[in-house]
Amino acid sequence: MTTATQPTLLGDILKKFEGRNDGKYISQEFQDYGYRLAVDLNDMDHKSLYIRMAKTVPRATLESARSFVIDAPNVKNKGRLFMWKISDLKKSQSMSNKNL
């Protein structure tokens, strides 16, 4: 006889998410993504930049650069490497568009 598992309570799920502790609110999805990006890159001083980029830069580009930085070993400044990778991806995209 199999036993049914209890559904997870919504409150328990929400406890897993890290909240902001600076007194500000997030009301849009891109704001949440930009904030999480700043946390992942350990660059909270530039969180407004990441929020703006989450609004204007295609998500695939941001995710590609983020995964590149997260996978890179021994990085002193993750934010700088992230910005370099974004510019590199934009250059390669513009070159591929010119070749069409």
VENDAWO-V736323 format. One record per pair of residues at least 6 apart in sequence whose ideal C-beta (glycine too) atoms are under 6 Angstrom apart, sorted by the first residue. I is the first residue (numbers start at 1). GAP is how many residues later the second one is. Records with the same first field share a line. If there is no record, write none. Layout:
I: GAP ; GAP
//
This chain:
26: 6
30: 24 ; 25
31: 20
33: 21
34: 16 ; 17 ; 20
35: 12
37: 13
38: 6 ; 9 ; 12
41: 37 ; 38 ; 41
42: 36
43: 36
61: 28
65: 17 ; 20 ; 21
68: 17
69: 9 ; 12 ; 13
75: 6
//
